[in-house]
């Protein structure tokens, strides 16, 4: 993105010049913001990890995966926490999402086959990845790649599910 600055001389003729330093600065700020958000997400999930005694490497999984949204549910798939990326991607506020199941994101064109596979994999307690059509708050469809991690406690019981979601553009 090139930003132009208008400068006025004595004769009031506007001059336009690219401000490449602003581009570089804005990219740096964007990277810093992304790093801060990821560190915050890792911190929040590590607090859940400590509280529920998960046997799961939060830092490694979040650091080594690309995602837009994070959804944490309990074993009954009720949403307990979502990150800012979820709000941005779906248009739903975090407060609306908490206590609901992710089914509210599905609609007419959400694949029944994929939904069945997701249910089976969750029931079997395995980590998996699927792509499904979800719906934003404004009813717009989007392709969503979902990686779901079952989170087990010290007793090897699944107590939560962690979904890392990324919008797929065609």
SULUR-V165083 format. One record per helix or strand of 2 or more residues. SS is the DSSP state (2 for helix, 1 for strand). FROM is the first residue (numbers start at 1). TO is the last residue. If there is no record, write none. Layout:
ss=SS from=FROM to=TO
ss=SS from=FROM to=TO
//
This chain:
ss=1 from=4 to=8
ss=1 from=14 to=18
ss=2 from=20 to=52
ss=2 from=58 to=63
ss=1 from=69 to=74
ss=1 from=78 to=82
ss=2 from=84 to=90
ss=2 from=94 to=97
ss=2 from=102 to=105
ss=2 from=112 to=124
ss=1 from=128 to=135
ss=1 from=141 to=152
ss=1 from=158 to=168
//
